[in-house]
Amino acid sequence: MIEFRDIELQDKEIIDKFFTNNPYRSAESCFSNLYGWAHKYKTQYAVWRDFLLVKFTSDRGGCSYLTPFGRGNLANAIEVLVDECGCPIKFEMSGVTSPMKDEIEQAMPGRFEFTRQRANYDYIYTSEKLINLSGKRLQSKRNHINRFKAQQSDWRYISITKNPSEVVRCKEMLGKWYDINKDSSEESLDDDFKATTLFLDNFEAMELRGGALEVDGEIAAFSLGTKLNEDTFIVHVEKAFADIQGAYPLINQQFVLNEASEYTYINREEDMGLASLRKAKMSYRPDILLEKYIVKEKNI
């Protein structure tokens, strides 16, 4: 049996070694994402030989795994997970991208069935697109930003990366944002609130980057993210007061411009199947809609 353990902050160095320079650009291949949402998915990890194994447990008692990350015999690593799985629900791997799918099929041909999970697709954009918002299709984003600047005479962008003490004011803004949105959202915001609070509380230890908009002396929006691989940055959090017109598109633009412009791609994670979130993310015309699969053993 593999001895899985809960992910703790001090495990970052161990897990980062497996994710550094990974070619997948998937949101799951990131320590901060796994650690930030561990409270919801009961995330655990183990190191087996030269592979990182990651396990999630659902409220239904089922378990799911990431594709093993590492070097060596992938088929052996997957077999270890199949043998380890003692869940009442059939063994599965989740967050599997198309390149991972091909690697699994090559290592274990005909063993698994692959089902697309649209709600888990990652939305990936070029940083150039999010900064410049060029072209007719993004005209509305430019209009919202121009309207913000016309209506808000006293605003500025603050780099939390350079001024981590601003985390305190972001936490205050998060509390207000949660109170405003908790009853009207399509989903429960409790887990989102916990994850964002954890990111803020451990901002420097998790090596995050952050940025905020200040309007009339108060934080009106903020965003947090980190390096995913050599050419991709991932945005974990984006919060803004919706009644301030243009605050969302402006923090989106300013955050990438000031904190992530050296990266070619920006991963803004999945839409979780929420209609409003899908509409918002599609409105920026993703350059890559990163397919994800659920992988299960075939019935023989």
C-alpha positions as CSV (number, residue, x, y, z in Angstrom):
1,M,0.0,0.0,0.0
2,I,1.1,3.5,-0.8
3,E,1.3,5.8,2.2
4,F,-0.5,9.0,1.2
5,R,-0.3,12.1,3.4
6,D,-2.1,15.4,3.6
7,I,-0.5,18.2,1.6
8,E,1.1,20.8,4.0
9,L,2.8,24.1,3.2
10,Q,6.2,22.6,4.0
11,D,5.7,20.1,1.1
12,K,5.9,22.8,-1.5
13,E,9.6,22.1,-2.3
14,I,9.0,18.4,-2.8
15,I,6.0,18.8,-5.0
16,D,7.5,21.7,-7.0
17,K,10.3,19.4,-8.1
18,F,7.9,17.2,-10.0
19,F,5.9,20.1,-11.6
20,T,8.9,22.3,-12.6
21,N,9.0,22.7,-16.4
22,N,6.1,20.3,-16.9
23,P,4.8,20.6,-20.5
24,Y,1.1,20.3,-19.8
25,R,-0.1,23.8,-18.8
26,S,-2.9,22.2,-16.8
27,A,-4.2,23.9,-13.6
28,E,-3.7,20.8,-11.6
29,S,0.0,20.7,-12.1
30,C,0.7,23.3,-9.5
31,F,1.4,23.1,-5.8
32,S,-0.6,26.2,-4.9
33,N,-3.8,24.8,-6.6
34,L,-3.5,21.5,-4.9
35,Y,-2.8,23.0,-1.5
36,G,-5.3,25.8,-1.8
37,W,-8.2,23.5,-2.5
38,A,-7.1,20.5,-0.3
39,H,-9.8,21.4,2.2
40,K,-12.5,20.7,-0.4
41,Y,-11.0,17.7,-2.2
42,K,-9.2,16.1,0.7
43,T,-6.0,16.1,-1.4
44,Q,-3.2,13.9,-0.5
45,Y,0.1,13.0,-2.1
46,A,2.8,10.3,-2.0
47,V,6.2,9.9,-3.7
48,W,6.7,6.5,-5.2
49,R,10.0,5.8,-6.8
50,D,10.5,8.8,-9.2
51,F,6.8,9.7,-9.4
52,L,4.5,12.1,-7.6
53,L,1.1,10.5,-6.9
54,V,-1.8,12.8,-6.0
55,K,-5.2,11.5,-4.7
56,F,-8.5,13.3,-4.2
57,T,-11.5,12.0,-2.2
58,S,-15.1,12.9,-2.9
59,D,-17.9,13.4,-0.5
60,R,-19.4,10.2,-1.9
61,G,-16.4,8.2,-0.7
62,G,-14.9,7.8,-4.1
63,C,-11.3,8.6,-5.0
64,S,-9.6,10.0,-8.0
65,Y,-6.0,10.5,-9.0
66,L,-3.9,12.7,-11.1
67,T,-1.8,11.1,-13.8
68,P,1.5,10.2,-12.1
69,F,4.1,12.9,-12.6
70,G,7.7,11.8,-13.0
71,R,10.1,9.7,-14.9
72,G,10.2,6.0,-15.3
73,N,7.6,3.3,-16.1
74,L,4.2,5.1,-16.3
75,A,2.3,1.8,-16.5
76,N,3.8,0.6,-13.3
77,A,3.0,3.8,-11.5
78,I,-0.7,3.6,-12.7
79,E,-0.9,0.0,-11.7
80,V,0.2,1.0,-8.2
81,L,-2.7,3.5,-8.0
82,V,-5.2,0.9,-9.3
83,D,-4.0,-1.6,-6.6
84,E,-4.1,1.2,-3.9
85,C,-7.6,2.3,-4.7
86,G,-9.9,0.8,-2.1
87,C,-12.8,3.1,-2.9
88,P,-16.3,1.8,-3.4
89,I,-16.4,3.7,-6.7
90,K,-14.5,2.6,-9.7
91,F,-10.8,3.7,-10.1
92,E,-10.4,6.9,-12.1
93,M,-7.9,9.5,-13.0
94,S,-9.0,13.1,-13.5
95,G,-7.6,16.3,-15.0
96,V,-6.1,14.3,-17.8
97,T,-5.1,16.4,-20.8
98,S,-4.8,15.2,-24.4
99,P,-1.0,14.7,-24.2
100,M,-1.4,12.8,-20.9
101,K,-4.2,10.7,-22.6
102,D,-1.8,9.8,-25.4
103,E,0.9,8.8,-22.9
104,I,-1.5,6.6,-20.9
105,E,-2.8,4.9,-24.0
106,Q,0.8,4.3,-25.2
107,A,1.8,2.8,-21.9
108,M,-1.3,0.7,-21.4
109,P,-3.1,0.3,-24.8
110,G,-6.8,-0.5,-24.6
111,R,-6.9,-0.6,-20.8
112,F,-8.9,2.6,-20.2
113,E,-11.8,4.7,-21.5
114,F,-11.5,8.4,-21.8
115,T,-14.5,10.8,-21.3
116,R,-14.2,14.5,-21.9
117,Q,-15.2,16.7,-18.9
118,R,-16.1,20.1,-20.4
119,A,-16.6,21.7,-17.0
120,N,-12.9,21.1,-16.3
121,Y,-11.4,22.5,-19.5
122,D,-8.8,25.2,-18.7
123,Y,-9.1,28.6,-20.5
124,I,-5.7,29.7,-21.7
125,Y,-5.0,33.1,-23.4
126,T,-1.9,34.8,-24.7
127,S,-0.6,37.5,-22.3
128,E,-0.5,39.8,-25.3
129,K,-4.2,39.4,-25.9
130,L,-5.2,40.1,-22.2
131,I,-2.9,43.1,-22.1
132,N,-3.7,44.8,-25.4
133,L,-7.3,43.6,-25.9
134,S,-6.9,44.3,-29.6
135,G,-9.5,43.7,-32.3
136,K,-13.3,44.1,-32.7
137,R,-14.1,41.0,-30.6
138,L,-12.6,42.6,-27.5
139,Q,-14.0,46.1,-28.1
140,S,-16.4,45.7,-25.2
141,K,-13.6,45.0,-22.8
142,R,-11.8,48.2,-23.9
143,N,-15.1,50.1,-23.5
144,H,-15.6,48.8,-20.0
145,I,-12.0,49.8,-19.0
146,N,-12.4,53.3,-20.6
147,R,-15.7,53.8,-18.7
148,F,-14.0,52.8,-15.5
149,K,-11.2,55.3,-16.0
150,A,-13.7,58.1,-17.0
151,Q,-15.9,57.5,-13.9
152,Q,-13.1,56.8,-11.3
153,S,-10.8,59.8,-11.1
154,D,-9.0,58.5,-8.0
155,W,-7.7,55.0,-8.8
156,R,-4.3,53.3,-9.0
157,Y,-2.9,49.8,-9.5
158,I,-1.0,48.3,-6.5
159,S,1.5,45.5,-6.9
160,I,1.0,43.1,-4.0
161,T,4.1,41.3,-5.3
162,K,6.2,44.3,-4.4
163,N,4.0,45.3,-1.4
164,P,2.9,42.1,0.4
165,S,1.6,44.2,3.3
166,E,-1.4,45.0,1.1
167,V,-2.6,41.5,1.7
168,V,-4.3,42.8,4.9
169,R,-6.5,45.2,2.9
170,C,-7.3,42.5,0.3
171,K,-8.5,40.3,3.1
172,E,-10.8,43.1,4.3
173,M,-12.1,43.5,0.7
174,L,-12.6,39.7,0.4
175,G,-14.8,39.7,3.5
176,K,-17.0,42.4,2.0
177,W,-17.1,40.7,-1.4
178,Y,-18.2,37.4,0.2
179,D,-21.0,39.1,2.2
180,I,-22.3,40.8,-1.0
181,N,-22.2,37.7,-3.2
182,K,-22.8,34.7,-0.9
183,D,-26.6,34.5,-1.4
184,S,-26.8,35.4,-5.1
185,S,-24.1,33.2,-6.5
186,E,-24.7,30.1,-8.7
187,E,-22.6,28.1,-6.3
188,S,-21.6,28.0,-2.6
189,L,-18.8,30.5,-2.1
190,D,-17.6,28.9,1.2
191,D,-14.9,26.8,-0.4
192,D,-13.8,29.7,-2.7
193,F,-13.6,32.0,0.4
194,K,-11.5,29.5,2.3
195,A,-9.1,28.9,-0.6
196,T,-8.7,32.7,-1.3
197,T,-8.1,33.3,2.4
198,L,-5.4,30.6,2.5
199,F,-3.7,32.1,-0.6
200,L,-3.6,35.5,1.1
201,D,-2.5,34.2,4.5
202,N,0.4,32.3,2.9
203,F,1.1,34.7,0.0
204,E,4.8,34.9,0.4
205,A,5.4,31.3,1.5
206,M,3.5,30.1,-1.6
207,E,5.5,32.4,-3.8
208,L,2.4,34.0,-5.3
209,R,2.2,37.2,-7.3
210,G,-0.6,39.7,-6.7
211,G,-2.1,42.9,-7.8
212,A,-5.0,45.2,-6.7
213,L,-7.0,48.2,-7.8
214,E,-7.5,50.9,-5.3
215,V,-10.5,53.3,-5.8
216,D,-10.9,56.3,-3.6
217,G,-8.5,54.8,-1.1
218,E,-10.2,51.4,-0.8
219,I,-9.3,48.1,-2.4
220,A,-11.9,47.4,-5.1
221,A,-10.4,44.4,-6.9
222,F,-7.4,42.1,-6.6
223,S,-5.9,39.1,-8.3
224,L,-3.5,36.3,-7.4
225,G,-1.5,33.8,-9.3
226,T,1.8,32.1,-9.8
227,K,4.2,30.5,-12.4
228,L,2.8,27.3,-13.9
229,N,5.8,26.4,-16.1
230,E,8.4,28.3,-18.2
231,D,5.9,29.8,-20.6
232,T,2.6,29.8,-18.6
233,F,1.3,31.8,-15.6
234,I,-1.8,30.7,-13.8
235,V,-4.4,33.0,-12.3
236,H,-5.9,31.5,-9.1
237,V,-8.0,34.4,-7.9
238,E,-9.8,37.4,-9.3
239,K,-12.2,39.4,-7.1
240,A,-13.8,42.7,-7.8
241,F,-16.9,44.7,-6.7
242,A,-19.3,44.1,-9.6
243,D,-21.1,47.5,-9.0
244,I,-17.9,49.3,-10.0
245,Q,-18.2,49.1,-13.8
246,G,-15.1,47.9,-15.5
247,A,-13.3,46.8,-12.3
248,Y,-13.1,43.1,-13.5
249,P,-11.7,43.7,-17.0
250,L,-9.3,46.3,-15.6
251,I,-7.8,44.1,-12.8
252,N,-7.6,41.3,-15.4
253,Q,-5.6,43.5,-17.8
254,Q,-3.5,45.3,-15.2
255,F,-2.5,42.1,-13.3
256,V,-1.2,40.4,-16.4
257,L,0.5,43.6,-17.6
258,N,2.3,44.2,-14.3
259,E,2.9,40.8,-12.9
260,A,2.9,38.2,-15.7
261,S,3.8,39.9,-19.0
262,E,7.0,37.8,-19.4
263,Y,4.9,34.7,-19.9
264,T,3.5,33.7,-23.3
265,Y,0.3,32.2,-21.9
266,I,-2.1,32.9,-19.0
267,N,-4.1,29.9,-17.6
268,R,-7.4,31.3,-16.1
269,E,-8.5,27.8,-14.9
270,E,-11.9,26.1,-15.6
271,D,-15.5,27.3,-15.4
272,M,-16.7,24.4,-13.2
273,G,-19.8,24.1,-15.4
274,L,-21.2,27.5,-14.2
275,A,-23.0,29.3,-17.0
276,S,-22.0,32.8,-15.9
277,L,-18.3,31.9,-15.5
278,R,-18.3,30.1,-18.9
279,K,-19.8,33.1,-20.6
280,A,-17.2,35.4,-18.9
281,K,-14.2,33.3,-19.8
282,M,-15.4,32.6,-23.4
283,S,-15.9,36.4,-23.9
284,Y,-12.1,36.8,-23.8
285,R,-11.8,34.4,-26.8
286,P,-9.4,31.7,-25.3
287,D,-6.4,30.9,-27.5
288,I,-6.4,27.4,-26.0
289,L,-9.3,25.5,-24.6
290,L,-7.4,22.8,-22.8
291,E,-9.4,19.6,-22.9
292,K,-9.6,17.4,-19.8
293,Y,-10.6,13.8,-19.5
294,I,-11.9,11.4,-16.8
295,V,-10.1,8.1,-17.2
296,K,-11.6,4.8,-16.0
297,E,-10.9,1.2,-16.6
298,K,-12.9,-0.5,-19.3
299,N,-15.5,-3.1,-18.3
300,I,-14.1,-6.4,-19.3
